[in-house]
Amino acid sequence: MIFIDLARALAVVLMISGHTSSALLSTSYRSSEWFNVWQFQRGLTSALFLLLSGFAFSIATSRHWPSHVNPSAAVVKRLRRFGLFVLLGYGLHFPVGHFSQLAEASDTQWRNFLAVDVLQLIGVTFVLIQLLVMVVRTRRMFTVAAFTLAAFLVVAAPAVWRTDWSGTLPLFLSSYLSSSTGSLFPIFPWAAFVLLGAGIGQLFAQWGTASLRTFANWGMLLPGGVLVAVASNMSIGPTGAAGVDDWSWIPGQLLLRSGICLVILGIVAHISHRIGQLPHVFGAVAQESLVVYFVHLCVVYGSVWNRGLHQSYGEALSLPVTLLFVAAVVVPMIALAWQWNNLKHTRPQAARWVSIAVGTVLVVRLL
């Protein structure tokens, strides 16, 4: 679908650009109003990426709904893939250079390792959404349940963040509930974006394919405008930036970002309606977002396997040089997605062996 591929490709490119510039741009540029605007845009990128993940989940599920409501090989394959998301997420934050050094890891290293990032969030949320499909069994009930759970996560997030879970739950589990343990993307409230996307994806699968422009107006632009209007009347200023002092900060921010993301998607839908055929590179970037995400984080921030750009030039480069580095990361990532997608479609067996070989090398490196 041109609309989905175009939106996901846009989100991926914005994500790579945001990570690279954030890791390299000098601190002297970080006090201006333009930097604050850019920071807000980065937050929108995360929300858009998560919303589109849920949207794509719904579209893929709707095409083969009967095979996903009961235990089946398709469900097992899905759960295995979602488990890979979680595994790669933890792999990016592995605390030591080798497995033999785990006993020597400090408390801070363990906290950083168990902190929930976007891959763990998406993987765990997708598992829960798949189980939700199997429980409710009908598309209509799934749509209602997705929107209801999204609203619950938003409303409950401030109370969950105020609660000290470290005394009642192990760190592994408490990290999924709030940011107090260092998690960047805890389930409360970030999973709400995935659920919102899943609900909208179901509506699109049922009514949007007949007239994309009509759905863009009534299913995205209008609800998006309403959410922005509601959020603008809530207190979403910096006082409650930790989500503790001001109850409305988290819900207000979530409503604002959700509304803006829906407006962006509505605009992209109208643009895509005028495009007869999208160049394959857009679809490749959209479909290979997992590979691009993992590789570009290793390149930009480094990992247990390599030294990244941040370790070499961290927050010390001028704006022009930073932009050059952004281009130097974005272009190869697009090329990687394009070539990997081509290999998977033209020589799937070879692609499978390449995946196994790369995975083996990464694991052996830690032994």
ChimeraX attribute file (.defattr): number of C-alpha atoms within 10 A of each C-alpha:
attribute: neighborCount
match mode: 1-to-1
recipient: residues
	/A:1	11
	/A:2	19
	/A:3	19
	/A:4	20
	/A:5	22
	/A:6	21
	/A:7	23
	/A:8	26
	/A:9	22
	/A:10	18
	/A:11	23
	/A:12	25
	/A:13	20
	/A:14	20
	/A:15	21
	/A:16	22
	/A:17	19
	/A:18	19
	/A:19	16
	/A:20	27
	/A:21	22
	/A:22	20
	/A:23	20
	/A:24	26
	/A:25	22
	/A:26	17
	/A:27	13
	/A:28	12
	/A:29	15
	/A:30	15
	/A:31	9
	/A:32	9
	/A:33	10
	/A:34	11
	/A:35	12
	/A:36	12
	/A:37	10
	/A:38	14
	/A:39	15
	/A:40	12
	/A:41	15
	/A:42	18
	/A:43	14
	/A:44	21
	/A:45	22
	/A:46	21
	/A:47	24
	/A:48	28
	/A:49	25
	/A:50	26
	/A:51	28
	/A:52	27
	/A:53	21
	/A:54	28
	/A:55	26
	/A:56	22
	/A:57	21
	/A:58	28
	/A:59	21
	/A:60	14
	/A:61	21
	/A:62	17
	/A:63	11
	/A:64	11
	/A:65	17
	/A:66	13
	/A:67	15
	/A:68	21
	/A:69	19
	/A:70	15
	/A:71	11
	/A:72	12
	/A:73	11
	/A:74	13
	/A:75	18
	/A:76	12
	/A:77	11
	/A:78	16
	/A:79	19
	/A:80	13
	/A:81	15
	/A:82	19
	/A:83	19
	/A:84	16
	/A:85	22
	/A:86	19
	/A:87	14
	/A:88	16
	/A:89	23
	/A:90	19
	/A:91	17
	/A:92	20
	/A:93	20
	/A:94	21
	/A:95	23
	/A:96	18
	/A:97	14
	/A:98	15
	/A:99	13
	/A:100	10
	/A:101	12
	/A:102	14
	/A:103	8
	/A:104	10
	/A:105	11
	/A:106	12
	/A:107	9
	/A:108	11
	/A:109	16
	/A:110	17
	/A:111	18
	/A:112	17
	/A:113	21
	/A:114	24
	/A:115	27
	/A:116	29
	/A:117	21
	/A:118	22
	/A:119	23
	/A:120	25
	/A:121	23
	/A:122	24
	/A:123	22
	/A:124	20
	/A:125	20
	/A:126	25
	/A:127	18
	/A:128	13
	/A:129	21
	/A:130	19
	/A:131	18
	/A:132	16
	/A:133	23
	/A:134	19
	/A:135	13
	/A:136	15
	/A:137	16
	/A:138	13
	/A:139	19
	/A:140	14
	/A:141	13
	/A:142	21
	/A:143	21
	/A:144	13
	/A:145	18
	/A:146	25
	/A:147	18
	/A:148	15
	/A:149	15
	/A:150	22
	/A:151	20
	/A:152	14
	/A:153	20
	/A:154	23
	/A:155	19
	/A:156	15
	/A:157	23
	/A:158	24
	/A:159	13
	/A:160	18
	/A:161	20
	/A:162	14
	/A:163	13
	/A:164	14
	/A:165	18
	/A:166	14
	/A:167	9
	/A:168	9
	/A:169	11
	/A:170	10
	/A:171	16
	/A:172	16
	/A:173	15
	/A:174	22
	/A:175	25
	/A:176	22
	/A:177	22
	/A:178	29
	/A:179	20
	/A:180	18
	/A:181	21
	/A:182	17
	/A:183	21
	/A:184	17
	/A:185	23
	/A:186	25
	/A:187	26
	/A:188	24
	/A:189	24
	/A:190	25
	/A:191	26
	/A:192	27
	/A:193	31
	/A:194	29
	/A:195	31
	/A:196	23
	/A:197	29
	/A:198	30
	/A:199	27
	/A:200	26
	/A:201	26
	/A:202	26
	/A:203	20
	/A:204	21
	/A:205	19
	/A:206	14
	/A:207	14
	/A:208	18
	/A:209	13
	/A:210	11
	/A:211	11
	/A:212	18
	/A:213	18
	/A:214	17
	/A:215	20
	/A:216	23
	/A:217	17
	/A:218	13
	/A:219	21
	/A:220	24
	/A:221	23
	/A:222	16
	/A:223	18
	/A:224	25
	/A:225	17
	/A:226	16
	/A:227	21
	/A:228	22
	/A:229	14
	/A:230	14
	/A:231	22
	/A:232	14
	/A:233	9
	/A:234	16
	/A:235	17
	/A:236	21
	/A:237	12
	/A:238	10
	/A:239	12
	/A:240	16
	/A:241	13
	/A:242	15
	/A:243	23
	/A:244	18
	/A:245	12
	/A:246	16
	/A:247	18
	/A:248	20
	/A:249	23
	/A:250	25
	/A:251	23
	/A:252	23
	/A:253	22
	/A:254	24
	/A:255	24
	/A:256	23
	/A:257	25
	/A:258	26
	/A:259	24
	/A:260	22
	/A:261	24
	/A:262	25
	/A:263	23
	/A:264	17
	/A:265	24
	/A:266	26
	/A:267	18
	/A:268	18
	/A:269	24
	/A:270	17
	/A:271	14
	/A:272	21
	/A:273	13
	/A:274	8
	/A:275	10
	/A:276	8
	/A:277	9
	/A:278	14
	/A:279	10
	/A:280	13
	/A:281	18
	/A:282	20
	/A:283	21
	/A:284	21
	/A:285	29
	/A:286	25
	/A:287	18
	/A:288	19
	/A:289	21
	/A:290	16
	/A:291	14
	/A:292	23
	/A:293	16
	/A:294	16
	/A:295	16
	/A:296	20
	/A:297	17
	/A:298	18
	/A:299	16
	/A:300	26
	/A:301	20
	/A:302	19
	/A:303	18
	/A:304	17
	/A:305	16
	/A:306	10
	/A:307	14
	/A:308	18
	/A:309	19
	/A:310	19
	/A:311	13
	/A:312	13
	/A:313	15
	/A:314	19
	/A:315	20
	/A:316	17
	/A:317	19
	/A:318	14
	/A:319	15
	/A:320	10
	/A:321	14
	/A:322	22
	/A:323	17
	/A:324	12
	/A:325	18
	/A:326	19
	/A:327	15
	/A:328	12
	/A:329	18
	/A:330	21
	/A:331	11
	/A:332	13
	/A:333	23
	/A:334	22
	/A:335	15
	/A:336	18
	/A:337	23
	/A:338	20
	/A:339	14
	/A:340	18
	/A:341	22
	/A:342	16
	/A:343	16
	/A:344	13
	/A:345	10
	/A:346	11
	/A:347	11
	/A:348	13
	/A:349	12
	/A:350	12
	/A:351	17
	/A:352	12
	/A:353	11
	/A:354	14
	/A:355	11
	/A:356	12
	/A:357	11
	/A:358	11
	/A:359	12
	/A:360	11
	/A:361	10
	/A:362	14
	/A:363	13
	/A:364	10
	/A:365	13
	/A:366	15
	/A:367	10
